[in-house]
Amino acid sequence: MINESKIDDILERLRRVQQELEAELERLLIEKRGEFQYSIRRGKVVFEKSVRRLQRIQRVGL
């Protein structure tokens, strides 16, 4: 069954590419979290105190 082995090879390559893309996406998310100074806790975005303070100052300044 040559066709089955070709399909299996293609599926395996797709799985590897998917894993690589997921890893790259995770690296980018970590980078952006650091850039915007936030983390995710219990499914919610939590900004660091300095960012919250800056937002409060900007909001009050309007």
C-alpha positions in Angstrom: 0.0 0.0 0.0 2.3 2.7 -1.3 -0.5 5.3 -1.3 -1.1 4.8 2.4 2.5 5.3 3.2 2.6 8.5 1.2 -0.4 9.7 3.0 1.2 8.8 6.3 4.4 10.6 5.4 2.4 13.7 4.4 0.4 13.6 7.7 3.6 13.3 9.7 5.1 16.3 7.9 2.0 18.3 8.6 2.2 17.4 12.3 5.8 18.5 12.5 5.0 21.8 10.7 2.0 22.3 13.0 4.2 21.8 16.1 6.8 24.2 14.7 4.2 26.8 14.1 2.6 26.4 17.5 6.1 26.8 19.1 6.8 29.9 17.1 3.4 31.4 18.0 4.1 30.7 21.7 7.5 32.5 21.4 5.8 35.5 19.8 3.1 35.6 22.4 5.7 35.5 25.2 7.6 38.3 23.5 4.5 40.5 23.1 3.4 39.8 26.7 6.8 41.2 27.8 6.5 44.1 25.5 3.1 45.1 26.7 3.8 44.1 30.3 0.9 41.7 30.9 0.3 38.1 31.8 -2.7 35.8 31.6 -4.2 34.5 34.9 -7.2 32.4 35.0 -8.0 33.2 31.4 -7.9 37.0 32.0 -5.3 39.6 30.9 -3.6 41.2 33.9 -1.4 44.2 33.4 1.6 45.1 35.6 1.1 47.9 38.1 3.2 50.4 36.1 1.0 49.9 33.1 -2.2 50.3 35.1 -0.8 53.4 36.8 0.1 54.9 33.4 -3.4 54.2 32.1 -4.9 55.8 35.2 -2.8 58.9 34.8 -3.7 59.2 31.1 -7.4 58.7 31.8 -7.5 61.3 34.6 -5.5 63.7 32.4 -8.3 63.8 29.8 
